[in-house]
Amino acid sequence: MLGAFMKYRSLRCRVLPLVAIVLVASMLAAASRSPIHVDTPAVSQEAIASIRQSADRVDQLLLHRWTEKGIEPAAIADDSTVLRRIWMSLAGTVPSLEEIRRFESDREPDRLDRWLDALLHDRRSSEYLAKRLARSFIGNEGGQFIVFRRDRFTSWLSEQLHLRTPYDRVVREMVATQGLWTGEPAVNFVTQAAVDGRIDENKLAGRVSRAMLGQRIDCAQCHNHPFASYTQSQFEGLAACFAQARLSPVGVEDDPRRVLTLDIPATSIATSIEADRDSPAMMSSLHRAVAPGVPFGREWMPTEGTSRENLAGWITHPVNRRFERAVANRAWGIAFGRPWHEPVDDLPNPLESPSESDLLDLLGADFRAHHCDYSRLLAVICSTRAFRLASTHPGLESADSVDRIENAWAVFPLTRLLPDQMIGAMVQAGVLETIDRHSHLFTRTVRFFREIDFVREYGDAEEGQGGNQPATIPQALVRMNGKLSRELIGANAFTSSGRISSMSHDDHSRIETVFLVCLTRRPTAAEEEAILPLFTESLGKNRSLAVEDLFWTLTNSPEFCWNH
C-alpha cells in the first residue's frame, strides 16, 4: 500500500472546473437539508424485537450447523465494520463522514438495529436494491427501442420497495399488468422480451422460472434433458401462459383468442404413419396448439382471468414454496455478496414439507408470515450473527479448512464490490456530506452520468451475486487513473481531500479522517506510524498533496474494493 502511495505522485491530476461547480451546489444544498441528517434514527422497539426474534431462529439453525461440524465461528466484527457492510450491501455505497460522526455519537446499545432500519427506509436503499433486482427481472440487455423503458421499470420498482408494497403483489403486477410501458412501468417486465414487435413467450417463461422461482426450467425449451426434472411440454405450457399478450397502440394487452402454436416437422412423424419422407406433403409443417400450463402444483393455478393473471396467482400462491425460497436466497446474496445456494437461479427442489433445518424454508416462511415485506426480510438477514461476524478467522490460515469454514457460514465472506458499489463508494468518499435525494439536482444528475461512464469502462455485473475473483488489469487501471478517480481525488475547497487537508488541525487528524472517509475505520497504530513520516518529511508542508496520495492509496486498496 505504501509503495502505491508514493507512486501516485506521478499520476496526480487537477480537478476539472465542472466538478467544483457540482460540489459547490452540493454544499449549498446540504445547508438546507431536512432534520433527518441531525436526528439519530428511531424505530419502534416492537419492530426491533420482532426482527430480532426472527434473526434468533436463523442463529439457532447456524449454531446447530457449526456445532455439528465442529467449527468455531469467527468473532463478532466491530460496529464500524458492520455499519460499512450494511451500507455497502443495502445502499451500494459507504457511509458519509457526517453519518459516521452521528453513528459514533449514538451511544445506545441497539444503534446498529436502528441504523439498519433507518437505511431500509432511505431512498438510497430502495433505489440501489431496485437496480440489483432489475438485473434478475429484466436482465442487462437494452431491449427493443421505444417499447422497453428500463428507467421507468427501475423507478417503479424502487417506489414499491420504498413503500414496502408486499413483494408478491409486485411480482403479480410484473407478470399480469396491461397498459403502456410508460404509464404502467411494471409492463416493462413483459416488453423486455419484445423482438420485432412480437413478445417472445419462451424468453418470459425462462425469466419467470429463473428470477421468481429459482429454477432453470428453460433448459427444457428444446428437448427433454436426461437429468432434468422438467419436460419440454411443461416448458411449452409455461410459455403458453404469455401467448395472449400482444403489443398494441395502447401498450400490452391480452387477447383471449390468441394461443401458442408450434410447428411440427412432418418428417418427425413419418415413420410412425409409414409415409413417404420425400413427398411434398410430408415435408410441409403441421401445427399444434399449446394450452397454458405449469410444471408443478397445477391445483394452485386460478381458473378465472387472463392466462398471465392465472400464472401470476400460481407463482405467488402461498403453497408455492419455490417462490419464497427463491426470494430468500437472492436476499441472502444481496446481504452477503453470495447467495446461500449457488447458482442463484438453480435451487434444488424443496422437500414435501418445510424443514426446520433448511434456512431457505425458515426465511421463506418468515417472509410469508410478515406479508412478504422484502425490507423486513433483509433486516432479519442483516441482524443475524452470521452477517455480523468478522471476515477473519484463525482457521483460514490453513488452505484445507477455508472451504469448510466458508461453506458453514462461520465467517463473513469476502466478495469483490460490484461496479455500482464501486462507483457509489468512490463518489461518496469524494465528498464529506451525504449524497442522497436531498443533494442538489445538479449533483445527482452529474453523478448519474458519471456512473454510466464508469460502468461502461469498468464493465457491468452479470445477473447473479458478487464474486471472489480480483479485478482485471483494465478494471484496476480505470479505478487507479480514470477520469472519475482524478476528479474525486484532486484536492480543492470542495472535495474530501481538499477540505481534510485545510480544515484538520494536525497530521494525525488528517490521516484519521481520510481513513474514516474511505474505509469507515481509523488507522491502526502501525499504519499511522508508517504514514506520518510521508506527511512530515517526504512532502514537507504541502499537506494537500499528502492527503491526495493517501486518498488514492486507500481507494485502490483491497480493503476498499472488497466487502468485508
C-alpha positions as CSV (number, residue, x, y, z in Angstrom):
1,M,0.0,0.0,0.0
2,L,2.8,2.4,0.9
3,G,4.6,1.8,-2.4
4,A,1.4,2.8,-4.3
5,F,1.1,5.8,-2.0
6,M,4.4,7.2,-3.3
7,K,3.9,6.2,-7.0
8,Y,0.7,8.1,-7.2
9,R,2.6,11.4,-7.2
10,S,3.4,10.8,-10.8
11,L,-0.3,10.2,-11.7
12,R,-1.8,13.3,-9.9
13,C,-4.1,15.5,-11.9
14,R,-6.1,18.6,-11.2
15,V,-9.9,18.6,-10.6
16,L,-12.0,19.8,-13.5
17,P,-13.9,23.1,-13.1
18,L,-17.2,21.2,-13.6
19,V,-16.7,19.1,-10.5
20,A,-16.0,22.3,-8.5
21,I,-19.4,23.6,-9.6
22,V,-21.1,20.4,-8.7
23,L,-19.6,20.3,-5.3
24,V,-20.5,23.9,-4.6
25,A,-24.1,23.1,-5.4
26,S,-23.9,20.1,-3.2
27,M,-22.6,22.1,-0.2
28,L,-25.3,24.8,-0.7
29,A,-28.0,22.1,-0.8
30,A,-26.5,20.5,2.3
31,A,-27.1,23.7,4.3
32,S,-30.8,23.4,3.8
33,R,-31.3,19.7,4.3
34,S,-34.1,18.3,6.4
35,P,-33.6,17.5,10.1
36,I,-33.2,13.8,9.2
37,H,-29.5,14.4,8.9
38,V,-29.3,15.7,12.5
39,D,-31.5,13.3,14.5
40,T,-30.5,9.8,15.3
41,P,-32.6,7.1,13.6
42,A,-35.7,6.0,15.6
43,V,-37.6,2.7,15.2
44,S,-40.2,1.1,17.4
45,Q,-39.0,-1.4,19.9
46,E,-41.7,-3.8,18.9
47,A,-40.3,-3.8,15.3
48,I,-36.8,-4.4,16.6
49,A,-38.0,-7.2,18.9
50,S,-39.8,-8.9,16.0
51,I,-36.8,-8.8,13.7
52,R,-34.5,-9.9,16.5
53,Q,-36.8,-12.9,17.2
54,S,-36.7,-14.0,13.5
55,A,-32.9,-13.5,13.4
56,D,-32.5,-15.6,16.5
57,R,-34.1,-18.5,14.8
58,V,-31.6,-18.3,12.0
59,D,-28.8,-18.0,14.5
60,Q,-30.0,-21.2,16.2
61,L,-30.0,-23.0,12.9
62,L,-26.5,-21.9,12.1
63,L,-25.3,-22.6,15.6
64,H,-26.5,-26.2,15.2
65,R,-24.7,-26.4,11.9
66,W,-21.4,-25.1,13.4
67,T,-21.7,-27.5,16.4
68,E,-22.4,-30.4,14.2
69,K,-19.4,-29.7,12.0
70,G,-17.2,-28.9,15.0
71,I,-16.5,-25.4,13.7
72,E,-15.9,-22.3,16.0
73,P,-17.4,-19.2,14.3
74,A,-15.4,-16.0,13.8
75,A,-15.6,-13.3,16.4
76,I,-18.2,-10.5,16.1
77,A,-17.0,-7.6,13.9
78,D,-16.8,-4.1,15.4
79,D,-19.8,-1.8,14.8
80,S,-18.0,0.4,12.3
81,T,-17.2,-2.7,10.1
82,V,-20.8,-3.8,10.3
83,L,-22.0,-0.3,9.5
84,R,-19.9,-0.2,6.3
85,R,-21.1,-3.7,5.4
86,I,-24.8,-2.7,5.8
87,W,-24.3,0.4,3.7
88,M,-22.5,-1.4,1.0
89,S,-24.9,-4.3,0.8
90,L,-28.2,-2.3,1.0
91,A,-27.2,1.1,-0.5
92,G,-24.3,0.3,-2.7
93,T,-22.0,2.9,-1.1
94,V,-20.1,3.7,2.1
95,P,-21.5,5.8,4.9
96,S,-20.5,9.5,4.6
97,L,-18.3,11.2,7.2
98,E,-21.3,13.1,8.6
99,E,-23.1,9.7,9.0
100,I,-20.1,8.1,10.7
101,R,-19.8,11.0,13.1
102,R,-23.5,10.7,14.0
103,F,-23.2,7.0,14.4
104,E,-20.3,7.3,16.7
105,S,-22.2,9.8,18.8
106,D,-25.1,7.4,19.2
107,R,-24.3,5.5,22.4
108,E,-27.4,3.4,22.7
109,P,-26.8,-0.4,22.7
110,D,-29.2,-1.1,19.8
111,R,-27.7,1.5,17.5
112,L,-26.9,-1.0,14.7
113,D,-30.5,-2.2,14.6
114,R,-31.9,1.4,14.5
115,W,-29.5,2.5,11.8
116,L,-30.2,-0.6,9.7
117,D,-33.9,0.2,9.9
118,A,-33.3,3.8,9.0
119,L,-31.3,2.9,5.9
120,L,-34.0,0.5,4.8
121,H,-36.4,3.5,4.9
122,D,-34.0,5.6,3.0
123,R,-34.4,6.2,-0.7
124,R,-30.8,5.3,-1.3
125,S,-31.6,1.7,-0.3
126,S,-34.7,1.3,-2.4
127,E,-33.0,2.8,-5.4
128,Y,-30.0,0.5,-5.1
129,L,-32.0,-2.6,-4.4
130,A,-34.2,-1.9,-7.4
131,K,-31.2,-1.9,-9.6
132,R,-30.0,-5.2,-8.2
133,L,-33.4,-6.9,-8.5
134,A,-33.9,-5.4,-12.0
135,R,-30.9,-7.4,-13.2
136,S,-32.7,-10.6,-12.5
137,F,-36.2,-9.5,-13.7
138,I,-35.2,-7.7,-17.0
139,G,-31.5,-8.6,-17.4
140,N,-28.8,-6.2,-18.7
141,E,-30.0,-6.1,-22.3
142,G,-31.1,-2.8,-23.9
143,G,-34.4,-4.2,-25.0
144,Q,-36.4,-3.1,-28.1
145,F,-36.4,0.6,-28.7
146,I,-39.5,2.6,-27.6
147,V,-41.5,-0.3,-26.2
148,F,-39.0,-1.0,-23.4
149,R,-38.1,1.6,-20.7
150,R,-35.6,0.3,-18.2
151,D,-35.6,3.6,-16.3
152,R,-39.3,3.5,-15.8
153,F,-39.3,-0.1,-14.6
154,T,-36.4,0.5,-12.1
155,S,-38.0,3.7,-10.8
156,W,-41.3,1.9,-10.3
157,L,-39.6,-1.0,-8.6
158,S,-37.7,1.4,-6.3
159,E,-41.0,3.1,-5.3
160,Q,-42.6,-0.2,-4.5
161,L,-39.7,-1.2,-2.3
162,H,-39.7,2.2,-0.6
163,L,-43.5,2.0,0.1
164,R,-43.0,-1.6,1.3
165,T,-45.6,-2.9,-1.1
166,P,-45.9,-6.7,-0.5
167,Y,-43.4,-8.4,-2.7
168,D,-45.9,-10.9,-4.0
169,R,-48.1,-8.1,-5.3
170,V,-45.1,-6.5,-7.0
171,V,-44.4,-9.8,-8.8
172,R,-48.1,-10.2,-9.8
173,E,-48.1,-6.8,-11.3
174,M,-45.0,-7.5,-13.4
175,V,-46.4,-10.7,-14.8
176,A,-50.0,-9.7,-15.4
177,T,-50.3,-5.9,-15.8
178,Q,-51.7,-4.5,-19.1
179,G,-51.0,-1.0,-20.4
180,L,-48.4,1.3,-21.9
181,W,-44.8,0.8,-20.8
182,T,-44.5,4.5,-19.7
183,G,-47.9,4.7,-17.9
184,E,-47.7,1.2,-16.3
185,P,-44.0,0.7,-15.7
186,A,-44.5,-2.9,-14.5
187,V,-45.3,-3.8,-18.1
188,N,-41.7,-3.5,-19.0
189,F,-41.1,-6.9,-17.5
190,V,-43.1,-8.2,-20.5
191,T,-41.8,-5.8,-23.1
192,Q,-38.2,-6.6,-22.3
193,A,-38.9,-9.8,-24.2
194,A,-40.3,-8.0,-27.3
195,V,-38.5,-8.7,-30.6
196,D,-39.5,-7.0,-33.9
197,G,-42.9,-6.1,-32.4
198,R,-43.6,-9.6,-31.1
199,I,-43.4,-10.8,-27.5
200,D,-41.1,-13.8,-27.0
201,E,-43.0,-16.2,-24.8
202,N,-40.0,-18.5,-24.4
203,K,-37.8,-15.7,-23.0
204,L,-40.5,-14.7,-20.5
205,A,-41.0,-18.3,-19.4
206,G,-37.3,-18.7,-18.8
207,R,-37.2,-15.3,-16.9
208,V,-40.1,-16.3,-14.7
209,S,-38.7,-19.6,-13.8
210,R,-35.2,-18.3,-13.0
211,A,-35.9,-14.9,-11.4
212,M,-39.1,-15.8,-9.5
213,L,-38.8,-19.5,-8.7
214,G,-35.1,-20.1,-8.7
215,Q,-35.5,-22.9,-11.3
216,R,-33.7,-23.4,-14.6
217,I,-36.7,-24.9,-16.4
218,D,-35.7,-23.2,-19.7
219,C,-33.2,-25.9,-20.3
220,A,-36.2,-28.0,-21.4
221,Q,-37.1,-25.4,-24.1
222,C,-35.6,-27.5,-27.0
223,H,-35.7,-31.1,-25.7
224,N,-36.2,-33.3,-22.7
225,H,-32.9,-33.2,-20.7
226,P,-31.9,-36.7,-19.4
227,F,-31.2,-35.4,-15.9
228,A,-33.7,-32.5,-15.5
229,S,-37.0,-33.0,-13.7
230,Y,-38.8,-30.8,-16.1
231,T,-40.0,-31.8,-19.6
232,Q,-40.2,-29.9,-22.8
233,S,-44.0,-30.0,-22.8
234,Q,-44.0,-28.4,-19.3
235,F,-41.8,-25.5,-20.5
236,E,-44.2,-25.1,-23.5
237,G,-47.1,-24.8,-21.2
238,L,-45.4,-22.1,-19.1
239,A,-44.6,-20.2,-22.3
240,A,-48.2,-20.5,-23.5
241,C,-49.3,-18.5,-20.4
242,F,-47.8,-15.5,-22.2
243,A,-49.4,-16.3,-25.6
244,Q,-52.4,-13.9,-25.1
245,A,-50.1,-10.9,-24.6
246,R,-49.5,-8.7,-27.6
247,L,-48.2,-5.2,-28.3
248,S,-50.8,-2.7,-29.5
249,P,-51.1,1.1,-29.8
250,V,-52.3,1.2,-26.2
251,G,-49.5,-0.9,-24.8
252,V,-49.5,-4.5,-23.8
253,E,-52.9,-6.2,-23.8
254,D,-54.3,-9.7,-23.6
255,D,-56.3,-11.2,-26.5
256,P,-58.1,-14.3,-25.3
257,R,-58.3,-15.6,-28.8
258,R,-54.5,-15.9,-29.1
259,V,-52.9,-19.3,-28.4
260,L,-49.3,-20.6,-28.7
261,T,-48.9,-22.7,-31.8
262,L,-45.8,-24.7,-32.6
263,D,-44.6,-26.1,-35.9
264,I,-44.2,-29.8,-36.1
265,P,-42.0,-31.0,-39.0
266,A,-43.9,-33.8,-40.7
267,T,-40.7,-35.8,-41.1
268,S,-40.6,-36.3,-37.4
269,I,-43.8,-38.5,-37.6
270,A,-43.2,-40.0,-41.0
271,T,-42.0,-43.3,-39.6
272,S,-45.0,-43.8,-37.3
273,I,-47.5,-43.3,-40.1
274,E,-45.3,-45.2,-42.6
275,A,-45.5,-42.3,-45.1
276,D,-43.0,-41.3,-47.8
277,R,-40.5,-38.9,-46.3
278,D,-39.8,-37.3,-49.7
279,S,-43.4,-36.4,-50.6
280,P,-44.1,-32.7,-50.6
281,A,-47.0,-33.2,-48.2
282,M,-44.7,-34.8,-45.6
283,M,-42.1,-32.2,-45.9
284,S,-44.5,-29.4,-45.0
285,S,-45.2,-28.4,-41.5
286,L,-48.1,-29.3,-39.2
287,H,-49.2,-27.1,-36.3
288,R,-50.4,-27.8,-32.8
289,A,-51.9,-25.5,-30.2
290,V,-50.3,-25.5,-26.7
291,A,-52.5,-24.9,-23.7
292,P,-51.3,-22.8,-20.8
293,G,-49.9,-24.9,-18.0
294,V,-47.4,-25.1,-15.2
295,P,-44.7,-27.6,-14.4
296,F,-46.0,-28.5,-10.9
297,G,-48.7,-27.6,-8.5
298,R,-51.5,-27.3,-11.1
299,E,-54.1,-27.2,-8.4
300,W,-52.7,-23.8,-7.3
301,M,-53.4,-22.1,-10.6
302,P,-56.6,-20.0,-10.7
303,T,-59.0,-20.7,-13.5
304,E,-60.6,-17.2,-14.0
305,G,-58.9,-14.2,-15.6
306,T,-56.3,-14.0,-18.3
307,S,-53.5,-16.6,-18.7
308,R,-51.0,-14.1,-17.3
309,E,-53.2,-13.3,-14.3
310,N,-53.6,-17.0,-13.6
311,L,-49.8,-17.6,-13.9
312,A,-49.2,-14.7,-11.5
313,G,-51.5,-16.2,-9.0
314,W,-49.8,-19.6,-9.3
315,I,-46.3,-18.1,-8.9
316,T,-47.2,-16.3,-5.7
317,H,-49.6,-18.9,-4.3
318,P,-49.0,-19.3,-0.5
319,V,-48.3,-23.1,-1.0
320,N,-45.7,-22.5,-3.8
321,R,-42.6,-22.6,-1.6
322,R,-40.3,-22.2,-4.6
323,F,-41.3,-18.6,-4.8
324,E,-40.4,-17.7,-1.2
325,R,-37.3,-19.8,-1.2
326,A,-36.0,-18.0,-4.3
327,V,-36.7,-14.6,-2.8
328,A,-34.9,-15.6,0.4
329,N,-31.9,-16.9,-1.5
330,R,-31.5,-13.7,-3.5
331,A,-31.9,-11.6,-0.5
332,W,-29.2,-13.5,1.3
333,G,-27.0,-13.0,-1.7
334,I,-27.6,-9.2,-1.7
335,A,-26.6,-9.0,2.0
336,F,-23.6,-11.4,2.0
337,G,-22.3,-10.9,-1.6
338,R,-23.1,-14.5,-2.4
339,P,-26.3,-16.5,-2.1
340,W,-27.0,-19.3,0.4
341,H,-27.2,-21.7,-2.6
342,E,-25.4,-21.2,-5.9
343,P,-26.3,-20.8,-8.7
344,V,-28.9,-18.4,-7.5
345,D,-31.3,-19.5,-10.3
346,D,-30.9,-23.2,-9.9
347,L,-32.2,-24.1,-6.4
348,P,-32.8,-27.8,-5.5
349,N,-36.4,-28.9,-5.3
350,P,-37.8,-28.3,-1.9
351,L,-38.9,-31.2,0.3
352,E,-42.5,-32.2,0.5
353,S,-42.9,-30.3,3.8
354,P,-40.9,-27.3,5.2
355,S,-37.8,-28.3,7.1
356,E,-36.7,-26.6,10.3
357,S,-33.1,-27.3,9.3
358,D,-33.5,-25.6,5.9
359,L,-32.5,-21.9,6.1
360,L,-34.5,-21.0,2.9
361,D,-37.6,-22.6,4.3
362,L,-37.1,-20.8,7.6
363,L,-36.6,-17.4,6.0
364,G,-39.3,-18.0,3.4
365,A,-41.9,-18.9,6.0
366,D,-41.0,-15.8,8.0
367,F,-41.2,-13.7,4.8
368,R,-44.7,-15.0,4.1
369,A,-45.8,-14.6,7.7
370,H,-44.9,-10.9,7.6
371,H,-46.9,-10.0,4.4
372,C,-44.0,-10.5,2.0
373,D,-42.2,-7.5,3.3
374,Y,-38.9,-7.5,1.4
375,S,-37.2,-4.8,3.5
376,R,-38.0,-6.7,6.7
377,L,-36.5,-9.9,5.2
378,L,-33.3,-8.0,4.6
379,A,-33.4,-6.6,8.1
380,V,-33.7,-10.1,9.5
381,I,-30.7,-11.3,7.5
382,C,-28.6,-8.3,8.4
383,S,-29.5,-8.8,12.1
384,T,-28.2,-12.4,12.2
385,R,-25.0,-13.3,13.9
386,A,-23.6,-14.7,10.6
387,F,-23.9,-11.2,9.0
388,R,-22.1,-9.6,11.9
389,L,-19.2,-12.0,12.0
390,A,-15.7,-10.8,11.2
391,S,-14.1,-11.7,7.9
392,T,-11.0,-13.1,9.6
393,H,-10.8,-16.5,11.2
394,P,-7.8,-18.4,12.6
395,G,-8.8,-21.4,10.6
396,L,-8.4,-19.5,7.3
397,E,-4.7,-19.7,7.6
398,S,-5.0,-23.4,6.6
399,A,-5.9,-23.9,3.0
400,D,-7.6,-27.2,3.8
401,S,-10.1,-25.6,6.2
402,V,-11.0,-22.5,4.1
403,D,-13.9,-24.1,2.2
404,R,-15.1,-25.9,5.3
405,I,-15.4,-22.7,7.3
406,E,-16.8,-20.6,4.5
407,N,-19.4,-23.2,3.5
408,A,-20.6,-23.3,7.0
409,W,-21.0,-19.5,7.0
410,A,-18.8,-19.3,10.1
411,V,-17.1,-16.2,8.7
412,F,-18.3,-13.3,6.7
413,P,-17.4,-14.0,3.1
414,L,-15.0,-11.6,1.2
415,T,-16.6,-10.6,-2.1
416,R,-15.3,-8.0,-4.7
417,L,-17.5,-5.0,-5.0
418,L,-19.9,-4.8,-7.9
419,P,-19.4,-1.9,-10.4
420,D,-22.3,0.1,-9.0
421,Q,-21.0,-0.5,-5.5
422,M,-17.5,0.6,-6.5
423,I,-18.8,3.8,-8.1
424,G,-21.1,4.5,-5.2
425,A,-18.2,4.2,-2.7
426,M,-15.9,6.3,-4.8
427,V,-18.3,9.1,-5.3
428,Q,-19.4,9.2,-1.6
429,A,-15.8,9.1,-0.4
430,G,-15.1,12.1,-2.6
431,V,-17.2,14.4,-0.5
432,L,-17.9,14.8,3.2
433,E,-21.6,15.3,3.1
434,T,-24.2,12.6,2.5
435,I,-25.1,12.2,-1.2
436,D,-28.8,11.3,-1.3
437,R,-32.1,12.6,-2.6
438,H,-31.6,15.8,-0.6
439,S,-28.5,16.6,-2.6
440,H,-28.7,19.2,-5.3
441,L,-30.3,18.0,-8.5
442,F,-27.2,19.0,-10.4
443,T,-25.1,16.9,-8.2
444,R,-27.3,13.9,-8.6
445,T,-27.5,14.4,-12.4
446,V,-23.7,14.6,-12.9
447,R,-23.3,11.5,-10.6
448,F,-25.8,9.6,-12.8
449,F,-23.9,10.3,-16.0
450,R,-20.5,9.7,-14.2
451,E,-21.9,6.2,-13.1
452,I,-22.8,5.4,-16.7
453,D,-19.4,6.4,-18.0
454,F,-17.6,4.4,-15.2
455,V,-19.7,1.2,-15.7
456,R,-19.1,1.4,-19.4
457,E,-15.4,1.4,-18.9
458,Y,-15.3,-0.8,-15.8
459,G,-17.8,-3.4,-17.0
460,D,-21.3,-4.2,-15.6
461,A,-22.1,-7.2,-13.4
462,E,-23.9,-10.2,-14.8
463,E,-27.1,-11.4,-13.4
464,G,-26.4,-13.1,-10.0
465,Q,-24.5,-12.1,-6.9
466,G,-20.9,-10.8,-6.3
467,G,-17.7,-12.7,-6.9
468,N,-14.5,-13.6,-5.2
469,Q,-12.1,-13.0,-8.1
470,P,-9.8,-10.0,-8.2
471,A,-10.4,-7.2,-10.6
472,T,-8.9,-7.4,-14.1
473,I,-6.0,-5.2,-15.1
474,P,-8.1,-2.9,-17.2
475,Q,-10.6,-2.5,-14.3
476,A,-7.7,-1.7,-11.9
477,L,-6.4,0.9,-14.3
478,V,-9.8,2.6,-14.6
479,R,-10.1,2.7,-10.9
480,M,-6.5,3.9,-10.4
481,N,-6.2,6.6,-13.0
482,G,-9.6,7.0,-14.7
483,K,-11.2,10.4,-15.2
484,L,-13.6,10.0,-12.3
485,S,-10.8,9.0,-9.9
486,R,-8.8,12.0,-10.9
487,E,-11.7,14.3,-10.4
488,L,-12.7,12.9,-7.0
489,I,-9.1,12.8,-5.5
490,G,-7.9,16.2,-6.5
491,A,-7.6,18.5,-3.5
492,N,-9.6,21.7,-3.6
493,A,-12.0,23.6,-1.4
494,F,-14.9,21.2,-2.1
495,T,-13.5,17.7,-2.3
496,S,-12.8,15.5,0.7
497,S,-9.1,15.6,0.2
498,G,-9.0,19.4,-0.1
499,R,-11.2,20.0,2.9
500,I,-9.5,17.5,5.1
501,S,-6.1,18.9,4.3
502,S,-7.1,22.5,5.0
503,M,-9.6,22.1,7.9
504,S,-7.8,19.4,10.0
505,H,-5.6,20.9,12.8
506,D,-2.8,18.3,12.6
507,D,-1.5,15.4,10.6
508,H,-2.9,12.9,13.0
509,S,-6.4,14.3,12.4
510,R,-5.8,14.3,8.6
511,I,-4.8,10.7,8.5
512,E,-7.6,9.6,10.7
513,T,-10.3,11.4,8.7
514,V,-9.1,10.0,5.4
515,F,-9.3,6.5,6.8
516,L,-12.8,7.2,8.1
517,V,-14.0,8.6,4.8
518,C,-12.5,5.8,2.7
519,L,-12.6,2.7,5.0
520,T,-15.1,3.6,7.7
521,R,-12.4,3.0,10.3
522,R,-9.5,4.6,12.0
523,P,-5.9,3.7,11.1
524,T,-4.1,1.2,13.3
525,A,-1.1,2.5,15.3
526,A,1.3,0.7,12.9
527,E,-0.4,2.3,9.8
528,E,-0.3,5.8,11.3
529,E,3.4,5.3,12.3
530,A,4.3,4.3,8.7
531,I,2.2,7.1,7.0
532,L,3.0,10.0,9.3
533,P,6.7,10.5,8.0
534,L,5.4,10.8,4.5
535,F,3.4,13.8,5.6
536,T,6.2,15.5,7.6
537,E,9.3,14.5,5.7
538,S,8.7,13.5,2.0
539,L,6.1,16.1,1.2
540,G,7.1,18.8,3.5
541,K,4.4,21.4,4.2
542,N,2.3,20.6,1.2
543,R,-0.3,18.7,3.1
544,S,-2.9,18.7,0.3
545,L,-0.6,16.5,-1.9
546,A,0.0,14.1,1.0
547,V,-3.8,13.8,1.6
548,E,-4.3,13.2,-2.1
549,D,-1.7,10.5,-2.1
550,L,-3.2,8.8,0.9
551,F,-6.7,9.1,-0.5
552,W,-5.6,7.5,-3.8
553,T,-3.8,4.7,-1.9
554,L,-6.8,3.8,0.3
555,T,-9.4,3.9,-2.5
556,N,-7.2,1.5,-4.5
557,S,-6.5,-0.9,-1.6
558,P,-8.1,-4.3,-1.4
559,E,-9.9,-3.2,1.7
560,F,-11.8,-0.5,-0.2
561,C,-12.5,-2.7,-3.2
562,W,-13.9,-5.7,-1.4
563,N,-16.9,-6.1,1.0
564,H,-15.5,-7.4,4.3
